Each structure stands twice: as structure tokens, then as C-alpha cells.
Amino acid sequence: MVRSEGGGRVAGDAMAGETTRRGTLPVQRLRPGDHAFCRYTERPRWDLVAAYAWTGLARGEKVIICPAPQADRDTVRDRLEEHGPSLDHVCARGQLVFAGMRRLLHPYDRFTPARQCQRIQEEIAGALAKRYAGLRAYIDMRWIADLGADVAEVMARENNAAHLFAARSYSEICAYDTSAFEPAVLDALRAAHPHDLLDGPGALRALHAAGSVRLVGEADMATQIEWISALREAFKRSAHDGHLVVDLSRLHFLSVGCASDLLSLSTDAHRHGRIEVRLDRDKATLLIGLGSRYLKHVVLVEDC
């Protein structure tokens, strides 16, 4: 591993002991093989759905959008097109499909975990056979009431679906309407998923722990106040020990202004013996370009 005393080089053994990418993610960071939970109130976050769908299309994956049973498919398509060009071409060639759970389960007319998993495996195989890079699905879980499915069976499926994602050719978002499920049920379902999504693109969430802060989402002008507040809180909490980990590995975007804020606050926190910043190579390059090498107590650690 290469390490710089002044943050000028990037170390390569970040997140030792963390063997899985469990936890909160922005939708843009979902990768093939990821299984994620999100919740919404009143109406789906179409910006989240669009970001997920357009990312898959750009990667050459097949995309299935399974909206709520009562949703009008033309309206759903219009919502996606608000965030990109016309979908005529990808719909015509079958790369983007709008399909309710009844259609997805066909020829079965009743949900069981085994039947749904079988159908998804068939869809994955079909997508790969047509030379798509993989398959991704967005599923609005209001289909449960529509099909009269047992929530306990759905819970069993969510808890035992790892085999669908093992080959890293399938990703899935399960979206839950908060008005359709009891809070305790939602909490249990969230715990059954490896990943919990931010509410939508453009959000920032700070996850504080002893000696560390993980910043998830986007750090830019719109979230700069929250960004600075979270960093100040982290520096305050770690002042006694003098060692802080600032984890940016799940940050989708870091603006020059927010990167400068981090270095300015780190300069003021010179009494910290060590500030370890975990980040990808692009963000490391940005911080190095802004002068992180001059802060002897800041160490950049690459975490892909």
C-alpha cells in the first residue's frame, strides 16, 4: 500500500474488514448484483426511477419497470422522458419494458417466492441471450395488495433472494408506499435488503459513528449547508480522540466548493492527529489538486 503523510498519494487498502457493500446508497451508485429498498409517500420519486432506468439503458442492460397496479403506463413513460430523450427506440426493440407483476408472473396467477424467482431467472437468461449486459428491475410493491399476496411470503422472498444477484447480472429496486404498509413491516422489509436508497438524486445524508462520518449522495451547492454541518459535527465528535475517518466512498458527486470546504475544515482541525478520507480516485485527484498534500495530518485512502 502507498500512503502519503500529507494526502498527496492514494492508499489502496481502504475499508479493511468490510467485505460487502451493505448500507445506504444513492441510486446512481447501484451496480449489477445490488438489491435495494426505497420508500415513498403519496407518489413515487420519478427522478429516482428515471436515474435508475437511464443508467441501465446507458450500460446496455435490459430494464423492466413494474409500476403500481393502478398506474397509467403512458404517464409513467412521460415521467421518465422528463429526465431524458424519447423512449420510442428502446421500447420498440424491447430494451425497456413496462410490466405489472401479473404479467411478470405469467403464466402463474398466484405469487409464491419460488415462482417469482423462477420468472426473474428466466428474464435474466432471456436478457443475456439477447446480448444485453444484464437486467435491472424497478418494482413498486403495491402489487402485493393487488394480488392478495401474503406479506410474510414476500418477506421470505426478500430475505432469501441472494441467489438472484450472485452472478452480478441482475439488480432490483423494491419501492414501498408508506401509506400501504405498517411502519414495523416497512422496517423489517428494509432490513431484508442489502441496500437502502436515498430519497432521490440530489440528496445528501450523513451517517455518524464513533470516530467516523459516512457521507452519502451528492455534495454540491444545493447541499453545501448540510455538508459543512455534518463535517463540523464529525470534527467535534472526534476532537477528543484526534482521529477521524471521513468516508466519501458512497458520495456520487463532490463539487470543487465542497471539496474546498473539507480541506478548510481539516486545516482548522490541525489538532487531529489523523484525518483519513476514504474516496475514489477521481475525488482523490480533486483533493490533491486543491492542495491536500500540504495538510500533513490528512491521508487519502482509495476505496473503489
Helices and strands as residue ranges (DSSP letters): E 10-11, E 23-25, G 27-29, E 35-40, H 46-58, E 62-66, H 73-81, H 88-92, E 96-98, H 101-105, H 113-129, E 135-140, H 143-147, H 151-159, H 162-165, E 170-177, H 183-191, E 195-197, E 204-209, E 212-219, G 221-223, H 224-237, E 243-247, E 251-254, H 256-268, E 274-279, H 281-289, G 292-294, E 298-302
